[in-house]
Amino acid sequence: MSTPFKIDLAGKVAVVTGGGGILCSVMAEALAECGAKVAILDLRKEAADKVAAAITAKGGVAMGVACNVLERASLETAEKEVRAAYGACDILINGAGGNNPKGTTSNEQMSKADLTNTDPDVKTFFDLDPKGIEFVFNLNFLGTLLPTQVFSRAMAENGKGVIINISSMNAFKPLTKIPAYSAAKAAVSNFTQWLAVHMAPMGIRVNAIAPGFFLTDQNRSLLTTPDGGLTPRSHKILNHTPMAKFGEPSDLLGALLWLTSDKAAGFVTGAVIPIDGGFSAYSGV
């Protein structure tokens, strides 16, 4: 992986939550390639360490940190570990997030059959589990708010900083079947704009990237068949994507580096940038 262009992040400390995942690991690598010292935070320490090892093998500076973004004590411990090793956080990428089957319906639209459904393998709107929905909201929204509370304090003290949240094109148009995830990402986009206004006097810029469809561990089973083919839902997605393809993780890096750079985006805050091949712009006709 190589960055589409370089920005100067020498002397900067970047923290990437969810950094062990497919998309955020590539972001962490790009930030390191531009000279930042990168802390990869992930619930799975081995995943974070693997990304850090790949970065250091290429001459970068990185460390893996075990962290639960839903536990303030875990975040505070991680912040102290990062600060002791590298210094205070300058750049925060809030990448932790995800969905849960308990917040997902089996079918795209309701039918009369839903009113009498007894099949445990079919989840209707009436079967959505409040606990599952709560989990999705907590992971995506609180999993953005809590790390920001912990890591932005030093930014406020220093009078500068960059926060980039990971939203989704679901925030613009909710997708069928996944009401909890769509609503939670809409909350992330709304919070991004609120936070941008709130933190502007402290010299902190807050923006978000809203990825479209990228093949990740989270959605692979929904988009591909066991033999590697495309599911009917994938075909429907691609037919609604003007560029007619799924995104590659590297497609996120141009926006990431632009938003991170004070020189290139110093007057940009409160923006939510869709990177979705035109999906959110297409009306279907």
C-alpha positions in Angstrom: 0.0 0.0 0.0 1.3 3.5 -0.9 -0.4 6.8 -0.2 -1.9 8.7 -3.1 0.1 11.7 -2.0 2.2 12.7 1.0 1.5 15.2 3.8 4.0 16.1 6.5 3.0 14.5 9.8 6.4 14.4 11.3 6.2 14.9 15.1 2.5 14.2 15.1 0.8 11.5 17.2 -2.2 9.7 15.7 -4.6 7.4 17.5 -6.8 5.1 15.4 -9.6 3.2 17.1 -10.7 0.0 15.5 -7.2 0.1 13.9 -7.0 -3.7 13.6 -9.8 -3.8 11.0 -9.4 -3.8 7.2 -10.2 -0.2 6.6 -8.7 1.5 9.6 -5.5 -0.5 9.4 -4.9 1.0 5.9 -5.5 4.4 7.4 -3.0 3.8 10.2 -0.4 2.7 7.6 -1.0 5.9 5.6 -0.6 8.1 8.6 2.6 6.3 9.5 3.9 6.6 6.0 3.5 10.4 6.3 5.6 10.5 9.4 3.1 10.2 12.3 3.7 8.0 15.3 0.6 5.8 15.3 -1.2 4.1 18.1 -3.5 1.3 16.9 -6.3 0.8 19.4 -8.4 -2.4 19.1 -10.4 -4.7 21.3 -8.3 -7.5 19.8 -4.7 -6.8 20.9 -3.3 -9.3 18.4 -5.0 -7.5 15.5 -3.6 -4.2 16.7 -0.1 -5.6 17.1 -0.2 -7.1 13.6 -0.9 -3.8 12.1 1.8 -2.1 14.2 4.3 -4.8 13.2 3.6 -4.2 9.5 4.1 -0.5 10.0 7.4 -0.8 11.9 8.7 -3.4 9.3 8.4 -0.6 6.7 10.3 1.9 8.9 7.4 3.6 10.5 6.6 4.1 14.2 3.6 2.3 15.6 2.3 0.5 18.6 -0.7 -1.8 19.3 -2.9 -1.0 22.3 -5.7 -3.1 23.7 -8.7 -0.9 24.3 -12.5 -1.2 24.7 -13.9 2.1 23.3 -17.1 1.6 25.4 -15.2 1.6 28.7 -13.8 5.0 29.8 -11.3 3.3 32.2 -9.9 1.3 29.3 -9.6 4.4 27.1 -7.9 6.4 29.9 -5.4 3.6 30.4 -4.8 3.5 26.6 -4.3 7.3 26.6 -1.7 7.1 29.3 0.1 4.4 27.5 0.1 6.4 24.2 1.2 9.6 26.0 4.0 7.8 27.8 5.4 6.3 24.6 4.7 9.1 22.0 3.2 12.1 23.6 -0.2 13.7 23.5 -2.6 12.8 20.7 -2.7 15.3 17.8 -4.9 13.2 15.4 -7.8 11.0 16.4 -9.5 8.6 13.9 -12.7 7.2 15.4 -12.9 4.0 13.4 -14.4 1.6 15.9 -17.9 0.5 14.9 -20.1 -2.3 13.6 -23.5 -4.0 13.4 -25.3 -6.8 15.2 -27.6 -9.4 13.8 -30.1 -8.7 16.6 -30.6 -5.2 15.1 -31.2 -6.6 11.5 -34.3 -7.7 9.7 -34.4 -10.7 7.4 -36.4 -9.0 4.7 -36.2 -5.6 3.1 -39.9 -4.8 3.4 -42.7 -5.8 5.7 -45.4 -8.2 4.5 -48.6 -9.7 5.9 -46.6 -12.8 6.8 -44.6 -10.9 9.3 -47.7 -10.5 11.5 -48.0 -14.3 12.0 -44.3 -15.3 11.7 -43.2 -18.1 14.0 -40.0 -19.0 12.2 -37.1 -18.3 14.5 -34.7 -18.0 11.5 -36.8 -15.1 10.2 -36.4 -11.8 12.0 -39.2 -9.3 11.3 -39.4 -5.7 12.5 -41.4 -6.9 15.5 -38.6 -9.3 16.4 -35.9 -6.7 16.6 -34.1 -7.0 19.9 -33.8 -3.7 21.9 -30.5 -5.0 23.4 -29.1 -5.6 20.0 -30.1 -2.2 18.8 -28.6 -0.7 22.0 -25.4 -2.5 21.3 -25.1 -1.1 17.8 -25.9 2.5 19.0 -23.4 2.2 21.8 -20.6 0.8 19.6 -21.0 3.4 16.9 -22.1 6.5 18.7 -20.7 6.1 22.2 -17.7 4.4 20.6 -17.0 7.7 18.9 -18.0 10.0 21.8 -16.0 8.4 24.6 -12.6 8.2 22.8 -13.1 11.8 21.8 -13.7 12.8 25.4 -10.5 11.1 26.5 -8.1 12.0 23.6 -9.3 15.5 22.7 -8.6 17.0 26.2 -4.9 17.3 25.2 -5.9 18.9 21.9 -8.0 21.5 23.7 -5.1 22.2 26.1 -2.7 22.6 23.1 -5.1 24.7 21.1 -5.1 22.5 18.0 -6.0 19.0 16.8 -7.8 16.9 14.2 -10.6 14.5 14.7 -12.0 12.3 11.9 -15.0 10.2 12.6 -16.0 7.2 10.4 -19.7 7.5 9.4 -21.3 5.7 6.5 -23.3 6.5 3.4 -26.1 4.9 5.4 -26.2 8.2 7.2 -27.5 9.9 4.1 -29.9 7.1 3.0 -30.8 4.3 5.4 -30.3 0.8 3.9 -32.9 -1.9 4.1 -32.5 -4.6 6.7 -30.1 -2.7 9.0 -32.1 0.0 10.8 -29.9 0.2 13.9 -26.7 0.6 12.0 -28.1 3.2 9.6 -29.5 5.2 12.5 -26.4 4.9 14.5 -24.2 6.2 11.7 -26.7 9.1 11.1 -26.0 9.9 14.8 -22.3 9.9 14.1 -22.7 12.3 11.2 -24.9 14.6 13.3 -22.5 14.5 16.2 -19.6 15.3 13.9 -21.3 18.6 12.9 -22.2 19.4 16.5 -18.7 18.7 17.7 -17.1 20.7 14.9 -19.0 23.8 16.1 -18.4 23.1 19.8 -14.7 22.6 19.4 -13.9 25.3 16.8 -12.8 27.9 19.4 -10.2 25.4 20.7 -8.6 25.1 17.3 -9.8 21.5 16.8 -11.2 20.5 13.4 -13.8 17.7 13.3 -14.9 16.0 10.1 -16.1 12.6 9.0 -15.6 10.1 6.2 -18.7 8.2 5.0 -17.6 5.1 3.2 -19.9 3.3 0.8 -19.6 -0.5 0.2 -16.2 -1.9 0.9 -15.7 -5.7 1.5 -14.8 -6.1 5.2 -14.9 -8.9 7.7 -18.2 -7.3 9.0 -20.1 -7.5 5.7 -18.4 -10.2 3.7 -21.1 -12.9 4.5 -23.8 -10.5 3.3 -22.1 -9.6 0.1 -20.3 -12.8 -1.0 -21.3 -16.4 -1.3 -19.1 -19.2 0.3 -17.5 -19.8 -3.1 -16.6 -16.2 -3.5 -19.4 -15.1 -5.8 -21.7 -12.2 -5.3 -25.0 -12.4 -3.4 -28.3 -11.0 -4.8 -27.8 -8.1 -2.4 -24.4 -7.4 -3.9 -25.8 -7.2 -7.4 -28.5 -4.8 -6.2 -25.9 -2.6 -4.6 -23.7 -2.5 -7.7 -26.6 -1.7 -9.9 -27.2 1.3 -7.6 -23.6 2.4 -7.7 -22.8 4.5 -10.7 -19.1 3.4 -10.7 -20.4 -0.2 -10.6 -17.8 -1.6 -8.1 -17.0 -2.0 -4.5 -14.5 0.4 -2.9 -10.9 -0.5 -2.1 -9.5 0.5 1.3 -7.0 2.7 -0.5 -9.9 4.7 -1.9 -10.3 6.3 1.5 -6.8 7.6 1.8 -7.1 10.8 -0.3 -9.9 12.2 1.9 -8.2 11.0 5.0 -5.0 12.8 4.3 -6.7 15.9 2.9 -8.8 16.2 6.1 -5.8 15.5 8.3 -3.6 18.2 6.7 -3.9 21.7 8.3 -2.4 23.1 5.1 -4.9 21.5 2.7 -8.0 21.5 4.9 -7.3 24.1 7.6 -10.7 25.8 6.9 -12.7 22.6 6.7 -14.7 21.4 9.7 -18.1 19.9 10.1 -17.9 18.1 6.8 -19.1 14.6 6.1 -17.4 13.3 2.9 -19.1 10.4 1.1 -16.7 8.0 -0.6 -19.2 5.6 -2.2 -18.8 5.5 -6.0 -21.8 7.8 -6.3 -24.2 5.5 -4.4 -25.7 8.2 -2.2 -26.1 10.6 -5.2 -28.0 8.1 -7.4 -31.8 8.2 -7.3 -32.1 4.9 -9.1 -33.5 6.4 -12.3 
